[in-house]
Every structure is written in structure tokens, then in C-alpha cells.
Amino acid sequence: MSLLARVNKDVSAITPYEPGRPIEEVARELGLDPETIIKLASNESALGTSPRAVQAMHEALGTSYLYPDGGAWLLRNKLADRYGVDRSQVIVGNGSNEILEFVGHCFLNRQTSAVFSAHAFVVYKLVSVLFGARMIEVPMNDDLEHDLDAMLAAIEDDTSVVFLCNPNNPTGTMVDAAAVERFVEAVPENILVVMDEAYAELALRPMPDSIGLAKRKPNVLVCRTFSKAYGLAGLRLGYGLGAAPLVEALQKARQPFNVNLLAQVAGTAALDDDDFVAAGRQLCEESKVQLESGLDAMGLGYVPGFANFMLVEVGDGAGVTGRLQQAGVIVRPMGGYQLPTYIRVTFGTREQNQRFLTTLKAVLA
Ligand SMILES: *Cc1c(COP(=O)(O)O)cnc(C)c1O
């Protein structure tokens, strides 16, 4: 057998994740000045990085020769305080994506299935395939919202995990908070419910009491991240909150030093940066109004989003993405999400949003 034929089937079956393209790469490819390019493709913070985090990292740079605290005590204590849980109920990851992978290590295999919405965050699919679990993809309703009743009905005997992304990426839609709470309560307690709340701090509709559910129920894991509202995407830092026995199981799947020293320091400092988060949320609110009215004026359809991004209906999503890119505006095509007529645009600053609208208008003319 050749070497490559030996690659584990579940791994070779994976279609690689398509990230938003980096500014430098696009600049090189198109011969553009990087300064003239804006990236609205990965739902990153429009306000940059939390200044408190930057300051803390500056102070910690010289200690980079040391291994980080493998238990991430300071950071986990701080998160525990903030949410009124015990440190044993908090796990940190190299991005919340890593927490999703821990879920796979613990709960997904060839004898299990995972339930999630079609058009939900693609990492649920990646993790399911990686661990050989069967995927049960549930159609969304006509407004591209989770169909919670259908998701509940889709659970089968071998289902071990249900992934619920709220606000949902890439659609930006949010489900009613009380309906989410009823849904989570209705899932049998031997099935894990992953409440992926990457955009919780920016959400423009009420969030469900996910933390309350995680405190009360043994099968609820709330996943959040520092990548979006705190502007730390480049550091890779996320966390999960759940019952202590659940978190203890997940901890076993973790490598000893999975979260690096700078990320721990930055995250700990960023948690105090309420002003930064509030400003981001405010900008998110204003951007929604600005972009929706701009798109209305152009007569374009869109999916009203409740986080820092939205889907815009442009016809040929891949083609429009390419033409926007040539004009220095990077957005995300949605073919990989079976939404080929849409592009996903991340909310930028007021100027960036305007540039997006103007460029889109030119590209579609
Ligand atoms: C951005 C995002 C994440 C966060 O990923 P990190 O690994 O923490 O950067 C998780 N879930 C969803 C739905 C996201 O959009």
C-alpha cells in the first residue's frame, strides 16, 4: 500500500476549510497596494484589537521563553468569575474551533451521528467527518433560520451531539431566545448540545440564557471566542463552559499547552475591556442600518443579520466575490455553504462599509 493510501479514510475525506483570503496574498496576486485593500471576509473586529490586550501582551513578550500555564488558571478563574461558575467548568482552546474538536474526540465516532442545520458553521461538518460520525443536516426554514422543531425530530438513536450556532454563521440569523431554551431543555440528557455563541457579545437580538442552561444541565456546552468581539482572532483563543464532569472529559482530549502564553495574557486583559466590546456592538448596530439601507437603495436582497456580518444576494456569488476582490474588497463566497447566490460581508468601519457598497454597485452595474 502506498503511503498516501494509508492516510486514515476519515481524514482524507475532508474538504479543506476555505478561509477568508489574507490581504497580503490578494495584494501579491493582483499587484495591488495592501493599504488599499479591505478585508470583510472573516467576521473579524472592525475596531482592531482590544487595547488592553495589546498592552498586556507587550508586557509579557519577554517571558515567551517559558511554557504557558498549561492549566490557564488566571484566565479560567477570570472567566469563571464572570459567569458565576467554578473554574472546573471552564475549558480554554486554541480558538473555540479547538473546543469543537475536543467535542469530536470525546463524543463522535463511526457509531454516532451529529445533528446540525444545513447552512450552519462548516466546522461541525469538518469535525464530524474527521471522527467518522454520520451527519444529519437539517434544512433551515425559508428565512434561513434554524428549524428547531425539525432539529429535535431529526435526532436519532445514535445521535451524540447537536450543534446549535446562534447567531448563526454564515446566515447571521438568530432564533428566539425562549425557543432556544425550550429546545435545549427538550434534548435528552445523554446527548450533548453545543451552543456555539461566537457572536454572543455582538448579538443584536436577545441571547438565550445559555450560561444558565450550562449551569443547570449536564449536557450543555457553551462555546465562545475572543476572535470576534475582542479582536483577538490572530491569537486563537476560545472557551467552553459546562458541567464539571463534562469539562473534565473534554480536558482529557487537550494537549498540555494548547493555549499559548500571549493568548492567555491577552484574553485575561481583554475580559476587562468592556468599553471595547460595547463600542464594537454599537458599531455593529450602526453598520446593520448603514448596509441595509445601502442595499435597499440598490434594490438588492439580503438576509437581515444579527451579528457583525450579513448575507447579500448577488446572483453569481463566486463571480461577484472575484470582481470585488479585484477592486480591493475581500468578501466570502458562499458556494461551500450551498448558498451560491449569496456573498457574506463582514461589517467594517463606516468608511469600509461605504466602500463595500460603492464597489458592489460598480461591480454589479
Ligand atoms: C468565528 C467563529 C468561531 C470562532 O472560531 P475561533 O476558533 O474561536 O476563532 C466559532 N464558531 C462560529 C460560528 C464562528 O463564526
The ligand as a Gaussian input file, in Angstrom:
#p B3LYP/6-31G(d) Opt

LIG

0 1
 C      -15.697000      32.633000      14.186000
 C      -16.482000      31.502000      14.691000
 C      -15.981000      30.674000      15.691000
 C      -14.733000      31.050000      16.377000
 O      -13.664000      30.380000      15.958000
 P      -12.305000      30.589000      16.733000
 O      -11.689000      29.264000      16.524000
 O      -12.589000      30.884000      18.158000
 O      -11.612000      31.707000      16.039000
 C      -16.746000      29.648000      16.173000
 N      -17.985000      29.447000      15.708000
 C      -18.509000      30.234000      14.769000
 C      -19.881000      30.002000      14.336000
 C      -17.769000      31.268000      14.231000
 O      -18.300000      32.036000      13.287000

